[in-house]
Amino acid sequence: MIFIASIIPLMFTIILIMINMLLSLKVFQDREKPSPYECGFNPLTSPHLPFSIQFYLVAVIFLIFDIEIIFMLPFNPSLTMNYYLFYWMQSFLMIYICLVIGLIYEWNEQSIIWLK
């Protein structure tokens, strides 16, 4: 019974994939369609823009620390009322401290290069 219950969905999936492959065949292949510019002129430079890794690192660091602070802000008024929330606040502070120590370590190892 388990064998039949596992074969039926497998066969159904295979049939749907085959139907999808048959229906999605392209009859007309246009050579200009995949090109980055469709207006008729040849590009002088590469269509791909360079991406700044330093900007990405700063953005990720900002997001991590910003999210930590956002999670810690609602706990402040309720610290005296509930010990459960106090322990949650302590865990967030420990995570925040570990992140700051990691950031300082990366900065001292010069893995984060702010200027070229």
Biopython code that builds the backbone (N, CA, C, O; Angstrom):
import numpy as np
from Bio.PDB.StructureBuilder import StructureBuilder

atoms = [
    (1, "MET", "N", (0.821, -1.198, 0.000)),
    (1, "MET", "CA", (0.000, 0.000, 0.000)),
    (1, "MET", "C", (0.875, 1.276, 0.000)),
    (1, "MET", "O", (0.563, 2.251, -0.683)),
    (2, "ILE", "N", (1.971, 1.245, 0.778)),
    (2, "ILE", "CA", (2.869, 2.400, 0.820)),
    (2, "ILE", "C", (3.560, 2.565, -0.530)),
    (2, "ILE", "O", (3.787, 3.686, -0.985)),
    (3, "PHE", "N", (3.891, 1.453, -1.161)),
    (3, "PHE", "CA", (4.536, 1.505, -2.469)),
    (3, "PHE", "C", (3.631, 2.169, -3.500)),
    (3, "PHE", "O", (4.086, 3.005, -4.279)),
    (4, "ILE", "N", (2.373, 1.807, -3.507)),
    (4, "ILE", "CA", (1.411, 2.396, -4.445)),
    (4, "ILE", "C", (1.199, 3.883, -4.124)),
    (4, "ILE", "O", (1.057, 4.700, -5.034)),
    (5, "ALA", "N", (1.180, 4.230, -2.838)),
    (5, "ALA", "CA", (0.976, 5.618, -2.442)),
    (5, "ALA", "C", (2.180, 6.483, -2.810)),
    (5, "ALA", "O", (2.041, 7.697, -2.957)),
    (6, "SER", "N", (3.340, 5.887, -2.958)),
    (6, "SER", "CA", (4.496, 6.678, -3.349)),
    (6, "SER", "C", (4.708, 6.687, -4.866)),
    (6, "SER", "O", (5.307, 7.627, -5.389)),
    (7, "ILE", "N", (4.235, 5.674, -5.579)),
    (7, "ILE", "CA", (4.400, 5.613, -7.032)),
    (7, "ILE", "C", (3.418, 6.544, -7.741)),
    (7, "ILE", "O", (3.789, 7.182, -8.727)),
    (8, "ILE", "N", (2.204, 6.635, -7.275)),
    (8, "ILE", "CA", (1.180, 7.449, -7.947)),
    (8, "ILE", "C", (1.587, 8.926, -8.005)),
    (8, "ILE", "O", (1.506, 9.509, -9.087)),
    (9, "PRO", "N", (2.020, 9.568, -6.912)),
    (9, "PRO", "CA", (2.457, 10.969, -7.042)),
    (9, "PRO", "C", (3.696, 11.126, -7.925)),
    (9, "PRO", "O", (3.832, 12.126, -8.631)),
    (10, "LEU", "N", (4.596, 10.143, -7.888)),
    (10, "LEU", "CA", (5.784, 10.200, -8.729)),
    (10, "LEU", "C", (5.403, 10.152, -10.206)),
    (10, "LEU", "O", (5.928, 10.929, -11.003)),
    (11, "MET", "N", (4.514, 9.268, -10.572)),
    (11, "MET", "CA", (4.072, 9.173, -11.962)),
    (11, "MET", "C", (3.317, 10.440, -12.393)),
    (11, "MET", "O", (3.499, 10.941, -13.503)),
    (12, "PHE", "N", (2.486, 10.933, -11.510)),
    (12, "PHE", "CA", (1.746, 12.162, -11.799)),
    (12, "PHE", "C", (2.713, 13.323, -12.038)),
    (12, "PHE", "O", (2.495, 14.132, -12.941)),
    (13, "THR", "N", (3.770, 13.412, -11.245)),
    (13, "THR", "CA", (4.769, 14.473, -11.410)),
    (13, "THR", "C", (5.511, 14.322, -12.729)),
    (13, "THR", "O", (5.730, 15.305, -13.436)),
    (14, "ILE", "N", (5.893, 13.117, -13.059)),
    (14, "ILE", "CA", (6.604, 12.873, -14.321)),
    (14, "ILE", "C", (5.724, 13.222, -15.512)),
    (14, "ILE", "O", (6.202, 13.825, -16.473)),
    (15, "ILE", "N", (4.456, 12.858, -15.466)),
    (15, "ILE", "CA", (3.526, 13.185, -16.556)),
    (15, "ILE", "C", (3.375, 14.696, -16.704)),
    (15, "ILE", "O", (3.367, 15.205, -17.825)),
    (16, "LEU", "N", (3.255, 15.422, -15.591)),
    (16, "LEU", "CA", (3.119, 16.879, -15.668)),
    (16, "LEU", "C", (4.383, 17.533, -16.221)),
    (16, "LEU", "O", (4.297, 18.497, -16.982)),
    (17, "ILE", "N", (5.542, 17.025, -15.851)),
    (17, "ILE", "CA", (6.789, 17.576, -16.387)),
    (17, "ILE", "C", (6.886, 17.330, -17.880)),
    (17, "ILE", "O", (7.329, 18.211, -18.617)),
    (18, "MET", "N", (6.489, 16.168, -18.341)),
    (18, "MET", "CA", (6.542, 15.864, -19.773)),
    (18, "MET", "C", (5.561, 16.729, -20.558)),
    (18, "MET", "O", (5.887, 17.204, -21.645)),
    (19, "ILE", "N", (4.366, 16.935, -20.016)),
    (19, "ILE", "CA", (3.390, 17.809, -20.683)),
    (19, "ILE", "C", (3.937, 19.235, -20.760)),
    (19, "ILE", "O", (3.787, 19.913, -21.777)),
    (20, "ASN", "N", (4.563, 19.674, -19.690)),
    (20, "ASN", "CA", (5.146, 21.011, -19.680)),
    (20, "ASN", "C", (6.246, 21.140, -20.726)),
    (20, "ASN", "O", (6.315, 22.156, -21.417)),
    (21, "MET", "N", (7.101, 20.140, -20.858)),
    (21, "MET", "CA", (8.168, 20.189, -21.850)),
    (21, "MET", "C", (7.615, 20.184, -23.274)),
    (21, "MET", "O", (8.162, 20.862, -24.145)),
    (22, "LEU", "N", (6.556, 19.443, -23.523)),
    (22, "LEU", "CA", (5.968, 19.406, -24.863)),
    (22, "LEU", "C", (5.297, 20.727, -25.220)),
    (22, "LEU", "O", (5.396, 21.185, -26.358)),
    (23, "LEU", "N", (4.621, 21.336, -24.261)),
    (23, "LEU", "CA", (3.906, 22.580, -24.543)),
    (23, "LEU", "C", (4.821, 23.797, -24.584)),
    (23, "LEU", "O", (4.463, 24.812, -25.182)),
    (24, "SER", "N", (5.998, 23.717, -23.958)),
    (24, "SER", "CA", (6.862, 24.891, -23.903)),
    (24, "SER", "C", (7.914, 24.920, -24.999)),
    (24, "SER", "O", (8.817, 25.755, -24.947)),
    (25, "LEU", "N", (7.831, 24.040, -25.990)),
    (25, "LEU", "CA", (8.778, 24.076, -27.091)),
    (25, "LEU", "C", (8.567, 25.342, -27.906)),
    (25, "LEU", "O", (7.440, 25.689, -28.259)),
    (26, "LYS", "N", (9.666, 26.028, -28.198)),
    (26, "LYS", "CA", (9.566, 27.263, -28.958)),
    (26, "LYS", "C", (9.706, 26.932, -30.434)),
    (26, "LYS", "O", (10.664, 26.287, -30.859)),
    (27, "VAL", "N", (8.742, 27.384, -31.193)),
    (27, "VAL", "CA", (8.745, 27.123, -32.620)),
    (27, "VAL", "C", (9.633, 28.133, -33.333)),
    (27, "VAL", "O", (10.394, 27.763, -34.227)),
    (28, "PHE", "N", (9.546, 29.388, -32.953)),
    (28, "PHE", "CA", (10.278, 30.438, -33.619)),
    (28, "PHE", "C", (11.372, 30.938, -32.685)),
    (28, "PHE", "O", (11.088, 31.419, -31.588)),
    (29, "GLN", "N", (12.630, 30.824, -33.126)),
    (29, "GLN", "CA", (13.766, 31.261, -32.332)),
    (29, "GLN", "C", (14.278, 32.582, -32.903)),
    (29, "GLN", "O", (14.802, 32.611, -34.017)),
    (30, "ASP", "N", (14.136, 33.645, -32.171)),
    (30, "ASP", "CA", (14.599, 34.957, -32.595)),
    (30, "ASP", "C", (15.990, 35.203, -32.015)),
    (30, "ASP", "O", (16.178, 35.091, -30.803)),
    (31, "ARG", "N", (16.962, 35.533, -32.857)),
    (31, "ARG", "CA", (18.329, 35.699, -32.361)),
    (31, "ARG", "C", (18.523, 37.030, -31.640)),
    (31, "ARG", "O", (19.483, 37.171, -30.882)),
    (32, "GLU", "N", (17.663, 37.989, -31.847)),
    (32, "GLU", "CA", (17.780, 39.277, -31.183)),
    (32, "GLU", "C", (17.111, 39.303, -29.813)),
    (32, "GLU", "O", (17.374, 40.199, -29.011)),
    (33, "LYS", "N", (16.270, 38.351, -29.548)),
    (33, "LYS", "CA", (15.528, 38.362, -28.299)),
    (33, "LYS", "C", (16.437, 38.243, -27.066)),
    (33, "LYS", "O", (16.235, 38.995, -26.113)),
    (34, "PRO", "N", (17.422, 37.343, -27.034)),
    (34, "PRO", "CA", (18.248, 37.257, -25.824)),
    (34, "PRO", "C", (19.304, 38.348, -25.700)),
    (34, "PRO", "O", (19.981, 38.422, -24.674)),
    (35, "SER", "N", (19.467, 39.200, -26.716)),
    (35, "SER", "CA", (20.482, 40.245, -26.648)),
    (35, "SER", "C", (20.055, 41.320, -25.647)),
    (35, "SER", "O", (18.859, 41.531, -25.445)),
    (36, "PRO", "N", (21.023, 42.004, -25.014)),
    (36, "PRO", "CA", (20.664, 42.982, -23.985)),
    (36, "PRO", "C", (19.990, 44.235, -24.539)),
    (36, "PRO", "O", (19.212, 44.876, -23.833)),
    (37, "TYR", "N", (20.274, 44.592, -25.784)),
    (37, "TYR", "CA", (19.656, 45.770, -26.383)),
    (37, "TYR", "C", (18.822, 45.321, -27.586)),
    (37, "TYR", "O", (19.303, 44.587, -28.449)),
    (38, "GLU", "N", (17.584, 45.769, -27.626)),
    (38, "GLU", "CA", (16.707, 45.384, -28.723)),
    (38, "GLU", "C", (16.348, 46.566, -29.611)),
    (38, "GLU", "O", (15.435, 46.474, -30.432)),
    (39, "CYS", "N", (17.065, 47.681, -29.451)),
    (39, "CYS", "CA", (16.683, 48.858, -30.223)),
    (39, "CYS", "C", (17.492, 49.009, -31.506)),
    (39, "CYS", "O", (17.259, 49.963, -32.249)),
    (40, "GLY", "N", (18.425, 48.121, -31.798)),
    (40, "GLY", "CA", (19.068, 48.125, -33.094)),
    (40, "GLY", "C", (20.489, 48.636, -33.142)),
    (40, "GLY", "O", (21.084, 48.612, -34.220)),
    (41, "PHE", "N", (21.083, 49.101, -32.040)),
    (41, "PHE", "CA", (22.467, 49.549, -32.104)),
    (41, "PHE", "C", (23.355, 48.622, -31.286)),
    (41, "PHE", "O", (22.901, 47.957, -30.355)),
    (42, "ASN", "N", (24.601, 48.597, -31.648)),
    (42, "ASN", "CA", (25.561, 47.772, -30.924)),
    (42, "ASN", "C", (26.070, 48.533, -29.703)),
    (42, "ASN", "O", (26.428, 49.705, -29.820)),
    (43, "PRO", "N", (26.110, 47.903, -28.552)),
    (43, "PRO", "CA", (26.593, 48.600, -27.357)),
    (43, "PRO", "C", (28.099, 48.808, -27.414)),
    (43, "PRO", "O", (28.833, 47.960, -27.921)),
    (44, "LEU", "N", (28.556, 49.947, -26.886)),
    (44, "LEU", "CA", (29.983, 50.258, -26.879)),
    (44, "LEU", "C", (30.693, 49.653, -25.678)),
    (44, "LEU", "O", (31.885, 49.356, -25.746)),
    (45, "THR", "N", (29.968, 49.466, -24.574)),
    (45, "THR", "CA", (30.558, 48.907, -23.364)),
    (45, "THR", "C", (29.793, 47.656, -22.963)),
    (45, "THR", "O", (28.796, 47.292, -23.587)),
    (46, "SER", "N", (30.264, 47.020, -21.937)),
    (46, "SER", "CA", (29.608, 45.819, -21.429)),
    (46, "SER", "C", (28.264, 46.184, -20.799)),
    (46, "SER", "O", (28.167, 47.208, -20.122)),
    (47, "PRO", "N", (27.238, 45.381, -21.003)),
    (47, "PRO", "CA", (25.942, 45.694, -20.400)),
    (47, "PRO", "C", (25.905, 45.441, -18.896)),
    (47, "PRO", "O", (24.972, 45.878, -18.222)),
    (48, "HIS", "N", (26.903, 44.744, -18.361)),
    (48, "HIS", "CA", (26.931, 44.444, -16.936)),
    (48, "HIS", "C", (27.691, 45.538, -16.199)),
    (48, "HIS", "O", (28.831, 45.851, -16.542)),
    (49, "LEU", "N", (27.059, 46.112, -15.194)),
    (49, "LEU", "CA", (27.690, 47.160, -14.410)),
    (49, "LEU", "C", (28.520, 46.527, -13.295)),
    (49, "LEU", "O", (28.128, 45.495, -12.750)),
    (50, "PRO", "N", (29.648, 47.121, -12.952)),
    (50, "PRO", "CA", (30.440, 46.568, -11.852)),
    (50, "PRO", "C", (29.722, 46.768, -10.524)),
    (50, "PRO", "O", (29.009, 47.752, -10.329)),
    (51, "PHE", "N", (29.923, 45.821, -9.619)),
    (51, "PHE", "CA", (29.258, 45.854, -8.318)),
    (51, "PHE", "C", (30.307, 46.055, -7.235)),
    (51, "PHE", "O", (31.325, 45.363, -7.214)),
    (52, "SER", "N", (30.063, 46.984, -6.352)),
    (52, "SER", "CA", (31.006, 47.297, -5.291)),
    (52, "SER", "C", (30.821, 46.342, -4.116)),
    (52, "SER", "O", (29.778, 46.355, -3.463)),
    (53, "ILE", "N", (31.820, 45.522, -3.849)),
    (53, "ILE", "CA", (31.760, 44.587, -2.727)),
    (53, "ILE", "C", (31.808, 45.344, -1.404)),
    (53, "ILE", "O", (31.184, 44.916, -0.433)),
    (54, "GLN", "N", (32.537, 46.466, -1.344)),
    (54, "GLN", "CA", (32.611, 47.247, -0.111)),
    (54, "GLN", "C", (31.232, 47.780, 0.269)),
    (54, "GLN", "O", (30.858, 47.772, 1.442)),
    (55, "PHE", "N", (30.480, 48.243, -0.730)),
    (55, "PHE", "CA", (29.127, 48.720, -0.448)),
    (55, "PHE", "C", (28.262, 47.587, 0.080)),
    (55, "PHE", "O", (27.474, 47.789, 1.004)),
    (56, "TYR", "N", (28.398, 46.404, -0.492)),
    (56, "TYR", "CA", (27.628, 45.242, -0.043)),
    (56, "TYR", "C", (27.980, 44.887, 1.405)),
    (56, "TYR", "O", (27.084, 44.601, 2.199)),
    (57, "LEU", "N", (29.269, 44.900, 1.760)),
    (57, "LEU", "CA", (29.677, 44.579, 3.131)),
    (57, "LEU", "C", (29.122, 45.598, 4.121)),
    (57, "LEU", "O", (28.634, 45.220, 5.186)),
    (58, "VAL", "N", (29.188, 46.870, 3.788)),
    (58, "VAL", "CA", (28.653, 47.898, 4.673)),
    (58, "VAL", "C", (27.145, 47.731, 4.832)),
    (58, "VAL", "O", (26.616, 47.896, 5.931)),
    (59, "ALA", "N", (26.452, 47.407, 3.747)),
    (59, "ALA", "CA", (24.999, 47.221, 3.817)),
    (59, "ALA", "C", (24.640, 46.022, 4.678)),
    (59, "ALA", "O", (23.698, 46.097, 5.467)),
    (60, "VAL", "N", (25.366, 44.916, 4.548)),
    (60, "VAL", "CA", (25.072, 43.727, 5.361)),
    (60, "VAL", "C", (25.352, 44.001, 6.827)),
    (60, "VAL", "O", (24.560, 43.615, 7.687)),
    (61, "ILE", "N", (26.462, 44.659, 7.129)),
    (61, "ILE", "CA", (26.775, 44.993, 8.524)),
    (61, "ILE", "C", (25.708, 45.913, 9.102)),
    (61, "ILE", "O", (25.277, 45.727, 10.240)),
    (62, "PHE", "N", (25.281, 46.903, 8.326)),
    (62, "PHE", "CA", (24.228, 47.800, 8.798)),
    (62, "PHE", "C", (22.935, 47.040, 9.078)),
    (62, "PHE", "O", (22.295, 47.258, 10.106)),
    (63, "LEU", "N", (22.553, 46.155, 8.171)),
    (63, "LEU", "CA", (21.311, 45.407, 8.373)),
    (63, "LEU", "C", (21.366, 44.520, 9.608)),
    (63, "LEU", "O", (20.399, 44.451, 10.367)),
    (64, "ILE", "N", (22.485, 43.844, 9.812)),
    (64, "ILE", "CA", (22.600, 42.956, 10.973)),
    (64, "ILE", "C", (22.464, 43.747, 12.264)),
    (64, "ILE", "O", (21.693, 43.367, 13.145)),
    (65, "PHE", "N", (23.203, 44.841, 12.385)),
    (65, "PHE", "CA", (23.139, 45.609, 13.624)),
    (65, "PHE", "C", (21.818, 46.353, 13.763)),
    (65, "PHE", "O", (21.329, 46.530, 14.878)),
    (66, "ASP", "N", (21.241, 46.784, 12.670)),
    (66, "ASP", "CA", (19.958, 47.472, 12.723)),
    (66, "ASP", "C", (18.854, 46.529, 13.187)),
    (66, "ASP", "O", (18.006, 46.913, 13.992)),
    (67, "ILE", "N", (18.861, 45.317, 12.690)),
    (67, "ILE", "CA", (17.837, 44.348, 13.103)),
    (67, "ILE", "C", (17.994, 44.003, 14.579)),
    (67, "ILE", "O", (16.995, 43.850, 15.282)),
    (68, "GLU", "N", (19.218, 43.878, 15.058)),
    (68, "GLU", "CA", (19.440, 43.610, 16.481)),
    (68, "GLU", "C", (18.872, 44.743, 17.329)),
    (68, "GLU", "O", (18.224, 44.492, 18.345)),
    (69, "ILE", "N", (19.107, 45.972, 16.924)),
    (69, "ILE", "CA", (18.609, 47.110, 17.703)),
    (69, "ILE", "C", (17.081, 47.165, 17.650)),
    (69, "ILE", "O", (16.440, 47.481, 18.652)),
    (70, "ILE", "N", (16.503, 46.864, 16.507)),
    (70, "ILE", "CA", (15.044, 46.865, 16.386)),
    (70, "ILE", "C", (14.430, 45.812, 17.302)),
    (70, "ILE", "O", (13.371, 46.046, 17.885)),
    (71, "PHE", "N", (15.073, 44.664, 17.436)),
    (71, "PHE", "CA", (14.555, 43.633, 18.336)),
    (71, "PHE", "C", (14.711, 44.021, 19.804)),
    (71, "PHE", "O", (13.907, 43.609, 20.640)),
    (72, "MET", "N", (15.731, 44.804, 20.125)),
    (72, "MET", "CA", (15.961, 45.161, 21.522)),
    (72, "MET", "C", (15.105, 46.325, 22.001)),
    (72, "MET", "O", (14.833, 46.418, 23.198)),
    (73, "LEU", "N", (14.674, 47.208, 21.124)),
    (73, "LEU", "CA", (13.933, 48.395, 21.552)),
    (73, "LEU", "C", (12.611, 48.096, 22.276)),
    (73, "LEU", "O", (12.345, 48.749, 23.284)),
    (74, "PRO", "N", (11.776, 47.167, 21.837)),
    (74, "PRO", "CA", (10.513, 46.955, 22.558)),
    (74, "PRO", "C", (10.683, 46.349, 23.949)),
    (74, "PRO", "O", (9.756, 46.407, 24.756)),
    (75, "PHE", "N", (11.833, 45.776, 24.244)),
    (75, "PHE", "CA", (12.019, 45.141, 25.538)),
    (75, "PHE", "C", (12.261, 46.137, 26.664)),
    (75, "PHE", "O", (12.027, 45.805, 27.826)),
    (76, "ASN", "N", (12.712, 47.326, 26.365)),
    (76, "ASN", "CA", (13.117, 48.269, 27.409)),
    (76, "ASN", "C", (12.004, 48.628, 28.387)),
    (76, "ASN", "O", (12.268, 48.590, 29.588)),
    (77, "PRO", "N", (10.786, 48.971, 27.981)),
    (77, "PRO", "CA", (9.772, 49.339, 28.977)),
    (77, "PRO", "C", (9.310, 48.168, 29.836)),
    (77, "PRO", "O", (8.825, 48.374, 30.949)),
    (78, "SER", "N", (9.451, 46.967, 29.346)),
    (78, "SER", "CA", (8.878, 45.832, 30.069)),
    (78, "SER", "C", (9.911, 45.015, 30.837)),
    (78, "SER", "O", (9.606, 43.904, 31.270)),
    (79, "LEU", "N", (11.115, 45.528, 31.015)),
    (79, "LEU", "CA", (12.156, 44.759, 31.706)),
    (79, "LEU", "C", (11.840, 44.541, 33.173)),
    (79, "LEU", "O", (12.201, 43.499, 33.721)),
    (80, "THR", "N", (11.179, 45.489, 33.830)),
    (80, "THR", "CA", (10.899, 45.354, 35.255)),
    (80, "THR", "C", (9.676, 44.490, 35.523)),
    (80, "THR", "O", (9.474, 44.051, 36.656)),
    (81, "MET", "N", (8.868, 44.239, 34.524)),
    (81, "MET", "CA", (7.615, 43.521, 34.745)),
    (81, "MET", "C", (7.716, 42.017, 34.537)),
    (81, "MET", "O", (6.982, 41.256, 35.167)),
    (82, "ASN", "N", (8.612, 41.581, 33.666)),
    (82, "ASN", "CA", (8.620, 40.179, 33.303)),
    (82, "ASN", "C", (10.067, 39.684, 33.194)),
    (82, "ASN", "O", (10.865, 40.228, 32.431)),
    (83, "TYR", "N", (10.388, 38.647, 33.969)),
    (83, "TYR", "CA", (11.740, 38.103, 33.920)),
    (83, "TYR", "C", (11.996, 37.336, 32.638)),
    (83, "TYR", "O", (13.142, 37.240, 32.199)),
    (84, "TYR", "N", (10.960, 36.791, 32.032)),
    (84, "TYR", "CA", (11.109, 36.079, 30.770)),
    (84, "TYR", "C", (11.636, 37.019, 29.689)),
    (84, "TYR", "O", (12.529, 36.654, 28.924)),
    (85, "LEU", "N", (11.088, 38.219, 29.628)),
    (85, "LEU", "CA", (11.559, 39.205, 28.660)),
    (85, "LEU", "C", (12.968, 39.684, 28.998)),
    (85, "LEU", "O", (13.752, 40.021, 28.111)),
    (86, "PHE", "N", (13.277, 39.710, 30.300)),
    (86, "PHE", "CA", (14.617, 40.101, 30.714)),
    (86, "PHE", "C", (15.644, 39.109, 30.197)),
    (86, "PHE", "O", (16.724, 39.519, 29.771)),
    (87, "TYR", "N", (15.341, 37.814, 30.219)),
    (87, "TYR", "CA", (16.259, 36.810, 29.707)),
    (87, "TYR", "C", (16.377, 36.879, 28.180)),
    (87, "TYR", "O", (17.451, 36.642, 27.627)),
    (88, "TRP", "N", (15.277, 37.203, 27.507)),
    (88, "TRP", "CA", (15.345, 37.410, 26.058)),
    (88, "TRP", "C", (16.249, 38.592, 25.731)),
    (88, "TRP", "O", (17.036, 38.546, 24.785)),
    (89, "MET", "N", (16.126, 39.652, 26.526)),
    (89, "MET", "CA", (16.963, 40.832, 26.308)),
    (89, "MET", "C", (18.431, 40.493, 26.525)),
    (89, "MET", "O", (19.294, 40.972, 25.789)),
    (90, "GLN", "N", (18.716, 39.675, 27.526)),
    (90, "GLN", "CA", (20.096, 39.276, 27.761)),
    (90, "GLN", "C", (20.637, 38.450, 26.596)),
    (90, "GLN", "O", (21.797, 38.603, 26.215)),
    (91, "SER", "N", (19.810, 37.583, 26.030)),
    (91, "SER", "CA", (20.278, 36.771, 24.898)),
    (91, "SER", "C", (20.551, 37.658, 23.677)),
    (91, "SER", "O", (21.533, 37.445, 22.966)),
    (92, "PHE", "N", (19.695, 38.642, 23.434)),
    (92, "PHE", "CA", (19.953, 39.555, 22.316)),
    (92, "PHE", "C", (21.209, 40.387, 22.553)),
    (92, "PHE", "O", (21.965, 40.654, 21.619)),
    (93, "LEU", "N", (21.432, 40.795, 23.804)),
    (93, "LEU", "CA", (22.647, 41.540, 24.102)),
    (93, "LEU", "C", (23.885, 40.679, 23.903)),
    (93, "LEU", "O", (24.904, 41.179, 23.427)),
    (94, "MET", "N", (23.824, 39.413, 24.250)),
    (94, "MET", "CA", (24.967, 38.522, 24.047)),
    (94, "MET", "C", (25.247, 38.342, 22.553)),
    (94, "MET", "O", (26.404, 38.344, 22.132)),
    (95, "ILE", "N", (24.196, 38.188, 21.762)),
    (95, "ILE", "CA", (24.377, 38.072, 20.321)),
    (95, "ILE", "C", (24.968, 39.359, 19.759)),
    (95, "ILE", "O", (25.844, 39.319, 18.895)),
    (96, "TYR", "N", (24.491, 40.493, 20.247)),
    (96, "TYR", "CA", (24.992, 41.786, 19.780)),
    (96, "TYR", "C", (26.459, 41.958, 20.126)),
    (96, "TYR", "O", (27.243, 42.440, 19.309)),
    (97, "ILE", "N", (26.833, 41.564, 21.336)),
    (97, "ILE", "CA", (28.227, 41.671, 21.755)),
    (97, "ILE", "C", (29.111, 40.762, 20.912)),
    (97, "ILE", "O", (30.216, 41.148, 20.532)),
    (98, "CYS", "N", (28.630, 39.550, 20.616)),
    (98, "CYS", "CA", (29.400, 38.637, 19.758)),
    (98, "CYS", "C", (29.570, 39.219, 18.351)),
    (98, "CYS", "O", (30.636, 39.083, 17.751)),
    (99, "LEU", "N", (28.535, 39.860, 17.828)),
    (99, "LEU", "CA", (28.639, 40.480, 16.514)),
    (99, "LEU", "C", (29.630, 41.637, 16.510)),
    (99, "LEU", "O", (30.382, 41.810, 15.551)),
    (100, "VAL", "N", (29.633, 42.425, 17.575)),
    (100, "VAL", "CA", (30.580, 43.537, 17.662)),
    (100, "VAL", "C", (32.013, 43.007, 17.760)),
    (100, "VAL", "O", (32.922, 43.550, 17.132)),
    (101, "ILE", "N", (32.214, 41.945, 18.549)),
    (101, "ILE", "CA", (33.551, 41.355, 18.658)),
    (101, "ILE", "C", (33.995, 40.805, 17.301)),
    (101, "ILE", "O", (35.155, 40.962, 16.921)),
    (102, "GLY", "N", (33.083, 40.165, 16.572)),
    (102, "GLY", "CA", (33.408, 39.672, 15.234)),
    (102, "GLY", "C", (33.738, 40.797, 14.272)),
    (102, "GLY", "O", (34.645, 40.665, 13.451)),
    (103, "LEU", "N", (33.012, 41.901, 14.365)),
    (103, "LEU", "CA", (33.287, 43.055, 13.508)),
    (103, "LEU", "C", (34.658, 43.649, 13.818)),
    (103, "LEU", "O", (35.403, 44.005, 12.905)),
    (104, "ILE", "N", (34.990, 43.756, 15.096)),
    (104, "ILE", "CA", (36.298, 44.279, 15.480)),
    (104, "ILE", "C", (37.406, 43.344, 14.996)),
    (104, "ILE", "O", (38.445, 43.805, 14.525)),
    (105, "TYR", "N", (37.190, 42.040, 15.111)),
    (105, "TYR", "CA", (38.183, 41.070, 14.643)),
    (105, "TYR", "C", (38.391, 41.190, 13.127)),
    (105, "TYR", "O", (39.528, 41.198, 12.655)),
    (106, "GLU", "N", (37.300, 41.282, 12.372)),
    (106, "GLU", "CA", (37.415, 41.420, 10.919)),
    (106, "GLU", "C", (38.110, 42.723, 10.543)),
    (106, "GLU", "O", (38.878, 42.765, 9.582)),
    (107, "TRP", "N", (37.846, 43.770, 11.286)),
    (107, "TRP", "CA", (38.474, 45.049, 11.016)),
    (107, "TRP", "C", (39.975, 44.988, 11.300)),
    (107, "TRP", "O", (40.773, 45.526, 10.534)),
    (108, "ASN", "N", (40.366, 44.326, 12.412)),
    (108, "ASN", "CA", (41.786, 44.191, 12.734)),
    (108, "ASN", "C", (42.512, 43.282, 11.749)),
    (108, "ASN", "O", (43.697, 43.491, 11.485)),
    (109, "GLU", "N", (41.836, 42.289, 11.206)),
    (109, "GLU", "CA", (42.440, 41.405, 10.202)),
    (109, "GLU", "C", (42.457, 42.043, 8.816)),
    (109, "GLU", "O", (42.987, 41.464, 7.867)),
    (110, "GLN", "N", (41.889, 43.212, 8.704)),
    (110, "GLN", "CA", (41.767, 43.983, 7.460)),
    (110, "GLN", "C", (40.999, 43.213, 6.382)),
    (110, "GLN", "O", (41.299, 43.309, 5.192)),
    (111, "SER", "N", (40.008, 42.452, 6.829)),
    (111, "SER", "CA", (39.118, 41.791, 5.876)),
    (111, "SER", "C", (38.091, 42.768, 5.334)),
    (111, "SER", "O", (37.592, 42.613, 4.220)),
    (112, "ILE", "N", (37.786, 43.771, 6.135)),
    (112, "ILE", "CA", (36.856, 44.827, 5.708)),
    (112, "ILE", "C", (37.697, 46.024, 5.308)),
    (112, "ILE", "O", (38.249, 46.715, 6.164)),
    (113, "ILE", "N", (37.795, 46.269, 4.024)),
    (113, "ILE", "CA", (38.572, 47.384, 3.511)),
    (113, "ILE", "C", (37.603, 48.507, 3.160)),
    (113, "ILE", "O", (36.831, 48.392, 2.209)),
    (114, "TRP", "N", (37.647, 49.588, 3.928)),
    (114, "TRP", "CA", (36.704, 50.676, 3.715)),
    (114, "TRP", "C", (37.110, 51.526, 2.520)),
    (114, "TRP", "O", (36.248, 52.019, 1.791)),
    (115, "LEU", "N", (38.390, 51.700, 2.312)),
    (115, "LEU", "CA", (38.872, 52.518, 1.195)),
    (115, "LEU", "C", (39.855, 51.707, 0.363)),
    (115, "LEU", "O", (40.564, 50.845, 0.884)),
    (116, "LYS", "N", (39.890, 51.991, -0.925)),
    (116, "LYS", "CA", (40.837, 51.282, -1.795)),
    (116, "LYS", "C", (42.172, 51.961, -1.806)),
    (116, "LYS", "O", (43.092, 51.503, -2.484)),
]
sb = StructureBuilder()
sb.init_structure("model")
sb.init_model(0)
sb.init_chain("A")
sb.init_seg("    ")
for serial, (resi, resn, name, xyz) in enumerate(atoms, 1):
    if name == "N":
        sb.init_residue(resn, " ", resi, " ")
    sb.init_atom(name, np.array(xyz, "f"), 0.0, 1.0, " ", f" {name:<3s}", serial, name[0])
structure = sb.get_structure()
